Amino acid sequence: MQRLVLATRNAHKITELRAILAQAGLALELLGADAFPEVPDVKETGVTFAENALLKAHALAQASGLPAVADDSGLCVDVLGGAPGIFSARWAGRHGDDQANLDLLLAQLADVPEEHRAANFACAAALALPDGTERVTEGRLHGTLRYAPSGAGGFGYDPILQPVDETRTVAELTAEEKNAISHRGLAFRALAPLVGELL
């Protein structure tokens, strides 16, 4: 069976991608980056989600000798000119402090009226082969930012983004509902047929 490496140590992402690739009819053995502990985490020095996803996918493909997929994602707020964008995970200064990032963003938007609170989750998904071949797909989940968090599901900025045509935040959706409309789900579902073609 063809093996594919997912350039993340996040178990949730591995589970999510397994389900998406299975739905696409791709029979692949999926490995996480944990299978290659000697490969250091890649510095995300790109200026777009696509550049960062490609950096991670190429690094793992080169190190493992296997095809690799990676993603980069974040929240893009219209009134902030697309910020926090690629800096979403470290918006408050420390990487991965979801609560601090959420608190800072809400404080920055405290006086912004509802009609100007449009935002979207963006994701770039990248496939890289050891020979340098690459493909990138993107997905977006559009919505409006709430004034206060709501819901216990998901992570990151999920408790404050209310998707278009929805009365709940992303954090109030079931995992199945979220995967059906999420930026990551859209990007990886678009990538799945390309994975099938190249592998």
Order of alpha helices (4+ residues) and beta strands (2+ residues): beta-alpha-beta-alpha-beta-alpha-beta-beta-beta-alpha-alpha
